[in-house]
């Protein structure tokens, strides 16, 4: 689950060999390089690992907090990979999906891009970020898959969801939109407050990879980074087991 960043090679799990479509969700909200966004190098390594065992369609999907087109952001970040389709969340066909929790924390249904439902393997890959004292890892990275036309824009994007309590929203989103794999590009830890483009970076030199909840929990516990949504997910998992 934990690798040295300098020696990291993405070894695709066997399930990808059976996939017809693999979707990669980077953190690519802004036209700023790593550690603000997922690096081109990391995406390249993931694509290379997929291609080693599969000829599946590969899709990169993300959106911006303000609703601006994401394609110029992809271009500035160098996301110009051969035989890879880049898509903008705002251009998606939306499908309302029920939260499977018997008692949702706050959101009973989510509107999500239809392309996610037609993908066979889902990967969330993000830098290691601490935003306003809270860890933003692979599960928090899924927020920008949601349409701001339905959930509001605002300074932080998705203002209606922020107002509900992000720790509860992210827990509901985790159960409603289960990703197969999470990867945190922790060559550095990026710490920011109000301005998402500026902050301080500390060297870490690691890559975390595994199931999204396991990855996020491992980082939170070993690095002492608070991530309130994880406690809610623990409660939800207990509820499902009962």
URGI-V705078 format. One record per backbone hydrogen bond with DSSP energy under -1.0 kcal/mol. NH is the residue of the N-H (numbers start at 1). CO is the residue of the C=O. Records with the same first field share a line. If there is no record, write none. Layout:
NH = CO + CO
This chain:
3 = 207
5 = 205
7 = 4
16 = 13
17 = 14
18 = 15
19 = 16
22 = 57
23 = 121
24 = 59
25 = 123
32 = 30
36 = 33
38 = 27
43 = 39
44 = 40
45 = 41
46 = 42
47 = 43
48 = 44
49 = 45
50 = 46
51 = 47
52 = 48
53 = 50
54 = 50
57 = 20
59 = 22
60 = 85
61 = 24
62 = 87
67 = 64
74 = 70
75 = 71
76 = 72
77 = 73
79 = 74
80 = 78
84 = 81
85 = 58
87 = 60
89 = 62
91 = 88
92 = 89
95 = 112
97 = 110
99 = 108
110 = 97
112 = 95
114 = 93
116 = 113
118 = 114
119 = 116
120 = 21
121 = 21
123 = 23
124 = 181
125 = 25
126 = 183
128 = 185
129 = 136
130 = 190
131 = 134
132 = 192
134 = 131
135 = 226
136 = 129
141 = 137
142 = 139
143 = 140
145 = 142
146 = 143
150 = 147
151 = 147
152 = 148
158 = 152
159 = 153
160 = 151
162 = 158
163 = 159
169 = 165
170 = 166
172 = 168
173 = 169
174 = 170
175 = 171
176 = 172
177 = 173
181 = 122
182 = 210
183 = 124
184 = 208
185 = 126
186 = 184 + 206
189 = 202
190 = 128
191 = 200
192 = 130
198 = 195
200 = 191
202 = 189
204 = 187
205 = 187
206 = 186
207 = 3
208 = 184
209 = 1
210 = 182
215 = 211
216 = 212
217 = 213
218 = 214
219 = 215
220 = 216
221 = 217
222 = 218
223 = 219
225 = 220
230 = 227
232 = 228
233 = 229
234 = 230
235 = 231
236 = 232
237 = 233
238 = 234
239 = 235
240 = 236
241 = 237
242 = 238
